[in-house]
Amino acid sequence: MKNNKYYKNWRQKLHEIIHEADTSAGKLFDVILFIIIIASIILVMLESVKSIDTKYHNFLNISEWIVTIIFSIEYIGRIITVKKPRHYIFSFYGIIDLLSTIPKYLSFFFIGGHSLVALRALRLLRIFRILKLARFVGASTTFKRALIASRAKIAVFLSFVIILCIVLGTVMYLVESGEDSGFTSIPRSVYWAIVTLTTVGYGDIAPITPLGQLIASFIMIMGYGIIAIPTGIVTSEMTKASNKKLHLNTQSCPSCMAESHKDGAEFCYNCGERLNDD
């Protein structure tokens, strides 16, 4: 009984350090992890430079193994400190943590020249470590909620843009198809409309006729207004969220992994489990 209570206290303490950032130990853990993630990303980028990799291959390889082992310990620690591990394993951060760790281990199974291409692809998975940085951006939660709240409006807006590009591309095909301007088909003309409407302007296709140039000018000007619309939608939702902002902390539920609980909360707002097993 005493051992069981000791295990619960030990797991709860470890959970506070790994999953939360309100305690001094939790803040220190996050700072160290942040530095390691940044260092690992730099290592991945340096390893892609052939001259650097040739000269410092052994150092980069050993450093990568050290980082991989640290991430492995962190991944195991996050699993054992939650009551329902599958909630973490199949969560966004759980999948990112796994993708950030396994490439080095999988390299054992790819031996020989014929596997070098696959090995390079697996090694590129390590760049997913940069997504682990989202844990340390406090505003990311507000931004995520704003995106979710505005998803219907954004979906309607994107549908309108797609329809508009199809219509404008078809019109340009009718206007320019008789000229040697590159508008050889409707799909290619739609591609041009998308490139022009988003103000990218590759220049590989360009209208020649006066009418086509007039329509293109109209599309270019309209593109500036269209780009600003989704920004305004998301910003509006973020403003609403800021006005309703409560005093929240980084406390994470050990059962369902829900975060952003109110200060002083005893039970999880998502699953109803007690936050602390005191």
C-alpha positions, 0 to 999 in steps of 0.5 A: 500500500505504501509502495503504491502511494509512493509510486503515485506521488513519484508519477505525479511529480514527474508528470508536473515536470514533463507536462506542465510549466507552472513549477520551477522544475517544469520550467527548467525542463522546458528550457533544457528541452527547448535548447536540445530541440534547437541544437538537434535541428541545427545538427540536421541542417549541418549534416545536409552540408556535404563539406561539413558532414565529411569533416565532422561526420563522427561528431555529428553522428555521436551528437545525433545519438545523444539527442535521440537517446534524450528524446527517447527517454522523454517519450517514455517519460511522457507515456508512463506519467499519464493514466491512459498512454494511448491518449498521448501516443495518438495525440498530435504531439505524441506522433511528432515525438515518435517521428522525431525519434525513430529515424535514427533507430530505423537506420539499423534496418537500412544497411547497404548502398541500395537503401541509401535513398530510403535512409535519407528520407527517414533521416529527414523525418528528424526535422519534425522536431521543429514542431515540438517547439509549439509546446513552448509558444503560449499563443499557439493554443489561442491561435489553434482555437481561433482556427477551429472557430473560423474553419467554416468561414475559411472553408466557404472562402476557399470554396469561393476562391476555387470557383473564382479561379476556375471561372477566371481561368476559363475566361482567359482560355477563351480570350487567349487560346488563339494566341501563342501566350501559353493558355493551351488548355483550361487546366493550364489557364486555371493554374495561371489564375491561381498563380496570379490571384495569389500574387505569386506571378511566376511569369511562365504564362502571360496574356498577350491580347489587350483584353487578356491584359485588362482581365489580368490587371483586374485579377492582380488587384483583386488578389491583394484583397482576397489574401487579407480576408482569411487573416481578418477572419482568424484575427477576429476570432483571436480577438474574441478569444482574448476578450473572453480570456480566463486565468488559465495555467499549464496544468495537464490532466494525467488521464486525457491530456487536456490542458489550460485548466483554470487556476485552482481547478481540482477536476479536469474540464474534459473528462472529470478526472481529479487533477491531483491524486492527493 
